[in-house]
């Protein structure tokens, strides 16, 4: 707790915009690990707001990667960098090449995807940028861990973008924007359920979520306080260097995979509050499962997500930016 300059036990109050979730968690001693994870973005405020300096290798494709976090200002950062660094915007802001590559020949497929995106199928690619904001948290699936991620989860069949990009563009500059997790969760839910109405994948996703973010957060807080969830959080958020990446990945996947099962068992009457009509129609709820598409809290556990990315890239070429310092 000392690393964050405030006492978890109430001697002082955090001033990092996390008061809403802190008030709930502080009443539960067993939830301290989750608090530390959510507060990671606030660690070292001076460092977080300092202007990062990264070396750009313009021969790298992509040259710059913004892997997240969604609703953290990635769109504005993308537009700014395209203009001021003269980077190729490509066909779209979020090509998601590291997510979409098939299981076989993935590196080749990923490179081909980038070449098609930036229009350089037959020649050298221009300096470019990939700002796919779910790279940061949607980075594993049932093939990556022993935990089976159910088909209704947004992590189902997810790839390993950090590992893929480190193979395809090991010298890429990685810029991660982190936003106050509470504000980000509200904004992301609003985007998916309201602003995304009638827009392709986001329209389908809107119908898979509950209409109120408070229902999602309330149930997820109770789920995170469950004994099994606390054990997974201890592994995921531990600073013990003896715990490798694989156990953390497994714990992260298990947190997502276990949410629907926990709701079905402990709060079956609330399933409809967190699983929209499209999810309930395609994957009818049962006594063993509630088709919850995503854990908003798990996707906001910045510490292990950053640890995973830094493990795949030169730390000197990874910048972590506090979104509120610029937007």
C-alpha positions as CSV (number, residue, x, y, z in Angstrom):
1,X,0.0,0.0,0.0
2,X,2.9,2.4,0.7
3,X,3.8,2.4,-3.0
4,X,0.5,4.3,-3.7
5,X,1.0,6.8,-0.9
6,X,-2.3,6.2,0.9
7,X,-3.5,3.8,3.6
8,X,-6.0,1.1,2.6
9,X,-7.3,1.0,6.1
10,X,-8.7,4.6,6.0
11,X,-5.9,6.7,7.6
12,X,-6.0,8.7,4.4
13,X,-8.0,8.9,1.2
14,X,-6.8,8.2,-2.4
15,X,-6.9,11.3,-4.5
16,X,-6.7,9.5,-7.9
17,X,-10.3,9.6,-8.9
18,X,-11.0,6.1,-7.6
19,X,-13.1,7.1,-4.6
20,X,-16.4,5.5,-5.8
21,X,-15.0,2.0,-6.1
22,X,-12.6,2.6,-3.1
23,X,-15.6,3.2,-0.8
24,X,-17.1,-0.2,-1.6
25,X,-13.8,-2.2,-1.6
26,X,-12.4,-0.6,1.6
27,X,-15.2,-2.2,3.6
28,X,-13.9,-5.6,2.6
29,X,-10.4,-6.5,3.7
30,X,-10.2,-9.4,1.3
31,X,-10.6,-7.1,-1.7
32,X,-7.3,-5.2,-1.1
33,X,-5.6,-6.9,-4.0
34,X,-8.3,-5.7,-6.4
35,X,-7.9,-2.1,-5.1
36,X,-4.1,-2.2,-5.8
37,X,-4.7,-3.4,-9.3
38,X,-7.2,-0.7,-10.0
39,X,-4.9,1.9,-8.6
40,X,-1.9,0.9,-10.7
41,X,-2.5,3.7,-13.2
42,X,-2.2,6.2,-10.4
43,X,1.2,5.0,-9.2
44,X,3.8,7.7,-9.6
45,X,1.7,10.6,-10.7
46,X,4.7,12.6,-11.8
47,X,5.9,9.8,-14.0
48,X,2.5,9.2,-15.4
49,X,2.1,12.8,-16.6
50,X,5.6,13.2,-17.9
51,X,5.9,13.4,-21.6
52,X,7.4,10.1,-22.8
53,X,10.2,9.9,-25.3
54,X,10.3,6.9,-27.6
55,X,12.6,6.0,-30.4
56,X,10.6,5.4,-33.6
57,X,11.8,2.8,-36.0
58,X,10.1,3.9,-39.2
59,X,10.9,0.6,-40.9
60,X,8.8,-1.3,-38.4
61,X,5.2,-2.2,-39.5
62,X,3.4,-1.0,-37.5
63,X,5.7,1.8,-36.3
64,X,3.5,2.7,-33.3
65,X,1.0,0.5,-31.4
66,X,-1.7,1.9,-29.1
67,X,-3.0,-1.3,-27.5
68,X,-5.5,0.4,-25.1
69,X,-7.2,1.1,-23.1
70,X,-10.6,1.4,-24.8
71,X,-12.4,4.7,-23.9
72,X,-9.0,6.0,-22.7
73,X,-8.5,8.5,-25.5
74,X,-7.0,6.2,-28.1
75,X,-9.0,7.8,-30.9
76,X,-7.6,11.3,-30.1
77,X,-4.1,10.0,-29.7
78,X,-4.4,8.1,-33.0
79,X,-5.5,11.3,-34.9
80,X,-2.8,13.4,-33.2
81,X,0.1,10.9,-34.0
82,X,-1.1,10.3,-37.6
83,X,-0.9,14.1,-38.2
84,X,2.2,15.1,-36.3
85,X,4.3,12.1,-36.9
86,X,3.2,11.7,-40.5
87,X,2.1,8.1,-40.0
88,X,0.0,6.1,-42.4
89,X,-3.5,5.9,-41.0
90,X,-4.4,2.8,-43.1
91,X,-7.9,1.7,-43.9
92,X,-9.1,2.1,-40.3
93,X,-7.9,3.0,-36.8
94,X,-8.3,-0.5,-35.5
95,X,-7.1,-3.1,-38.0
96,X,-6.9,-5.7,-35.2
97,X,-4.4,-7.7,-37.3
98,X,-2.9,-9.3,-34.2
99,X,-6.3,-10.5,-33.1
100,X,-7.6,-11.8,-36.3
101,X,-4.7,-13.9,-37.5
102,X,-5.7,-17.6,-37.9
103,X,-4.2,-20.3,-35.6
104,X,-2.0,-21.6,-38.4
105,X,0.7,-19.5,-40.1
106,X,-0.3,-16.6,-37.7
107,X,2.8,-14.5,-38.2
108,X,2.6,-14.6,-41.9
109,X,-1.2,-13.8,-41.8
110,X,-0.6,-10.9,-39.4
111,X,2.0,-9.4,-41.7
112,X,-0.3,-9.8,-44.7
113,X,-3.1,-8.1,-42.8
114,X,-0.9,-5.1,-42.1
115,X,0.3,-4.9,-45.7
116,X,-3.3,-4.9,-46.9
117,X,-4.3,-2.3,-44.3
118,X,-1.5,0.1,-45.2
119,X,-1.6,-0.5,-49.0
120,X,1.9,-1.9,-49.3
121,X,1.3,-5.4,-50.7
122,X,4.1,-5.2,-53.2
123,X,6.5,-2.7,-51.7
124,X,7.9,-1.3,-48.5
125,X,5.3,-0.1,-46.0
126,X,5.2,3.5,-44.9
127,X,5.5,4.4,-41.2
128,X,2.2,3.3,-39.7
129,X,0.1,3.1,-36.6
130,X,-2.3,0.4,-35.1
131,X,-4.6,1.7,-32.4
132,X,-6.7,-1.4,-31.6
133,X,-7.7,-0.6,-28.0
134,X,-8.8,-4.1,-26.9
135,X,-5.3,-5.5,-27.5
136,X,-4.5,-4.7,-23.9
137,X,-7.2,-6.8,-22.2
138,X,-8.5,-9.2,-24.9
139,X,-5.3,-11.2,-25.1
140,X,-6.1,-14.9,-24.3
141,X,-8.5,-17.7,-24.9
142,X,-9.1,-21.3,-24.3
143,X,-6.0,-22.3,-26.3
144,X,-3.8,-20.1,-24.1
145,X,-4.7,-21.5,-20.7
146,X,-6.1,-24.5,-18.9
147,X,-9.3,-22.4,-18.2
148,X,-12.0,-22.9,-20.8
149,X,-13.4,-19.5,-21.8
150,X,-17.1,-20.0,-22.7
151,X,-18.3,-19.0,-26.2
152,X,-20.4,-16.1,-24.9
153,X,-17.3,-14.4,-23.5
154,X,-15.6,-11.6,-25.4
155,X,-12.3,-13.5,-24.7
156,X,-13.5,-16.6,-26.6
157,X,-11.0,-17.4,-29.2
158,X,-9.0,-14.3,-28.4
159,X,-5.4,-14.3,-29.6
160,X,-2.1,-13.1,-28.0
161,X,-1.6,-9.7,-29.6
162,X,1.4,-8.8,-27.4
163,X,3.3,-12.0,-28.4
164,X,2.2,-11.6,-32.0
165,X,3.3,-8.0,-32.3
166,X,6.6,-8.7,-30.6
167,X,7.2,-11.2,-33.3
168,X,6.0,-9.1,-36.2
169,X,7.2,-5.7,-35.1
170,X,9.6,-6.1,-32.2
171,X,10.9,-2.5,-32.5
172,X,7.5,-0.9,-32.5
173,X,6.8,1.9,-30.0
174,X,4.0,0.9,-27.7
175,X,1.9,3.7,-26.1
176,X,-0.6,2.6,-23.5
177,X,-3.2,5.1,-22.3
178,X,-4.8,4.4,-19.0
179,X,-7.9,6.1,-17.7
180,X,-9.4,6.3,-14.2
181,X,-11.0,2.8,-14.1
182,X,-14.3,4.0,-12.7
183,X,-14.8,6.6,-15.4
184,X,-13.6,4.2,-18.1
185,X,-16.1,1.5,-17.1
186,X,-19.0,3.9,-17.2
187,X,-17.9,5.3,-20.5
188,X,-17.2,1.9,-22.1
189,X,-20.6,0.5,-21.0
190,X,-22.3,3.7,-22.3
191,X,-20.4,3.3,-25.6
192,X,-21.4,-0.3,-26.1
193,X,-25.0,0.0,-25.0
194,X,-26.0,3.5,-26.2
195,X,-23.6,5.1,-28.7
196,X,-23.0,1.8,-30.4
197,X,-26.7,1.3,-31.4
198,X,-27.1,0.3,-35.0
199,X,-23.3,0.0,-35.6
200,X,-22.2,-3.5,-36.7
201,X,-20.5,-5.5,-34.0
202,X,-21.3,-2.9,-31.4
203,X,-25.0,-3.2,-32.1
204,X,-24.7,-6.9,-31.5
205,X,-22.7,-6.4,-28.4
206,X,-25.3,-3.9,-27.1
207,X,-27.9,-6.6,-27.1
208,X,-25.6,-9.0,-25.1
209,X,-25.1,-6.6,-22.2
210,X,-27.3,-5.5,-19.3
211,X,-28.7,-1.9,-19.7
212,X,-27.3,-0.6,-16.4
213,X,-23.6,-0.4,-15.6
214,X,-24.4,-0.4,-11.9
215,X,-25.9,-3.9,-12.2
216,X,-22.7,-5.2,-13.8
217,X,-20.4,-3.5,-11.2
218,X,-22.5,-4.6,-8.2
219,X,-22.5,-8.2,-9.2
220,X,-18.8,-8.2,-10.2
221,X,-17.8,-6.7,-6.9
222,X,-19.6,-9.5,-5.1
223,X,-18.1,-12.1,-7.5
224,X,-14.6,-10.7,-6.9
225,X,-15.1,-11.1,-3.1
226,X,-15.8,-14.9,-3.6
227,X,-13.2,-17.2,-2.2
228,X,-12.2,-18.7,-5.5
229,X,-12.0,-15.2,-7.2
230,X,-9.8,-14.0,-4.3
231,X,-7.4,-16.9,-4.9
232,X,-7.2,-16.0,-8.6
233,X,-6.6,-12.3,-7.8
234,X,-3.7,-13.2,-5.5
235,X,-2.0,-15.0,-8.3
236,X,-2.9,-12.4,-10.9
237,X,-1.8,-9.4,-8.8
238,X,1.1,-10.9,-7.0
239,X,4.5,-9.2,-7.2
240,X,6.3,-12.5,-6.7
241,X,8.7,-12.8,-9.6
242,X,8.6,-16.6,-9.1
243,X,5.1,-16.6,-10.5
244,X,5.5,-16.7,-14.3
245,X,3.3,-15.3,-17.0
246,X,1.4,-18.5,-17.7
247,X,-0.2,-18.8,-14.2
248,X,-1.2,-15.1,-14.3
249,X,-2.8,-15.7,-17.8
250,X,-4.7,-18.7,-16.5
251,X,-5.9,-16.7,-13.5
252,X,-7.1,-13.9,-15.7
253,X,-8.9,-16.2,-18.0
254,X,-10.5,-18.0,-15.1
255,X,-11.8,-14.7,-13.7
256,X,-13.7,-14.1,-17.0
257,X,-14.8,-17.7,-17.3
258,X,-16.1,-18.0,-13.8
259,X,-18.3,-14.9,-13.7
260,X,-21.2,-16.4,-15.6
261,X,-21.1,-19.6,-13.6
262,X,-21.0,-17.6,-10.3
263,X,-24.0,-15.5,-11.3
264,X,-26.0,-18.6,-12.2
265,X,-25.2,-20.2,-8.9
266,X,-25.3,-17.3,-6.5
267,X,-27.5,-14.7,-8.2
268,X,-29.6,-16.5,-10.7
269,X,-32.5,-14.0,-10.5
270,X,-30.0,-11.2,-11.6
271,X,-28.8,-13.0,-14.8
272,X,-31.1,-10.9,-17.0
273,X,-29.5,-7.7,-15.5
274,X,-26.1,-8.5,-16.9
275,X,-26.9,-10.7,-19.9
276,X,-28.8,-9.0,-22.7
277,X,-31.6,-10.5,-24.8
278,X,-29.3,-11.6,-27.6
279,X,-27.1,-13.5,-25.2
280,X,-29.9,-15.2,-23.4
281,X,-31.5,-16.2,-26.7
282,X,-28.3,-17.6,-28.2
283,X,-27.0,-19.1,-25.0
284,X,-30.0,-19.8,-22.8
285,X,-29.2,-19.4,-19.1
286,X,-29.1,-22.5,-17.0
287,X,-28.5,-23.5,-13.5
288,X,-24.8,-23.8,-14.3
289,X,-24.2,-20.7,-16.6
290,X,-25.4,-17.2,-17.2
291,X,-24.1,-15.8,-20.5
292,X,-22.2,-12.7,-19.2
293,X,-20.2,-11.3,-22.1
294,X,-17.4,-9.4,-20.2
295,X,-16.1,-8.6,-16.8
296,X,-15.7,-4.8,-16.7
297,X,-13.6,-5.0,-13.5
298,X,-11.2,-7.7,-14.9
299,X,-10.6,-5.6,-18.0
300,X,-9.7,-2.7,-15.7
301,X,-7.0,-4.6,-13.8
302,X,-4.2,-2.6,-15.4
303,X,-1.2,-4.0,-13.4
304,X,-1.1,-7.6,-14.8
305,X,-2.1,-6.4,-18.3
306,X,0.8,-4.0,-18.4
307,X,3.2,-6.6,-16.9
308,X,2.2,-9.0,-19.7
309,X,2.9,-6.4,-22.4
310,X,6.2,-5.2,-21.0
311,X,7.3,-8.8,-20.9
312,X,7.1,-8.9,-24.7
313,X,8.7,-5.6,-25.5
314,X,11.8,-3.6,-24.5
315,X,10.5,-1.6,-21.5
316,X,12.4,1.5,-22.8
317,X,10.1,1.5,-25.8
318,X,6.9,1.2,-23.9
319,X,5.2,4.4,-22.6
320,X,2.3,4.4,-20.1
321,X,0.3,7.6,-20.2
322,X,-2.4,8.8,-17.8
323,X,-5.2,9.8,-20.1
324,X,-6.5,12.6,-17.8
325,X,-3.1,14.4,-18.3
326,X,-4.0,15.1,-21.9
327,X,-7.8,14.8,-22.3
